[in-house]
Amino acid sequence: MASRKIFNPPAKHIPFLVQNLAVFCKHLAKKGIAVIEDEPLPGANRFYVHDLFGNRLEIVEWIDEQG
């Protein structure tokens, strides 16, 4: 009998670059999607969500620190 290998996804995540992170965050909240805050990343605002398969998706917006 052949055995099947179980797929174990890596502990990494998939990043997505967006503009206007706050608006996107509100959109996800309206859809009932949980947003996961993380430690600050210098020069960026970000949060994480999980897709239907449990993949961790990073949503990031780079900040212009020059003002």
N, C-alpha and C positions, 0 to 999 in steps of 0.2 A: 504494500500500500504506500503510495507516494505521500510525502508530507508537504504541507503548504507552508511557505515562509510567511510570517506575520509582518506586515509593514509597520515599522515604527518611524514616524516622521522625525526629522532632526529637531533639536530644541531651538532652532533659529526661528526667525520670523521673516515676513515679506513686507518691505516698506513701500508705501505709496505717498507721493508728493502731491499736496493739494494747495490751493490758494483759498484763503478765507476759512481757516480751520474752525472757527467758532460757528459759522453758518452750517458747515458740514456736521459738526457735533450735534447741533440742534436738530438737524434733519434725521440723524440716526436715532436720537432720543424719541422723536415723534413716531418712529417705526418700531420702537421697543427694543432697540439694539443697545446692549450694555457697553458703555465706554469705560475703559480701564486706564486710570491715570498712572504715570510712572515718574521716576526721578527726573528732575530737569535735565535737559540737554542744552548746553550752551549754544546760543544762536538759533534755537528752534523751539517751537511749540509742538507738542505731540501727545498722542494717546494711542491706545491699542484697542482692537476689537478681535473677536474670534469668528471665523467663518463656520459654516455648517459642519465642516469636517474637523474642527478644533484647531485649525491653523491660526497662529497669532499674526495679525496684520497690524503693522505700525502705520499710523496716519500722521504725517509730519508736514509742517509748514515752516520754512526757513524764515527767519526774522532779519530785517535790515536793521542792524544795530547802529547804523550811522544816523538814524532818525529820519 
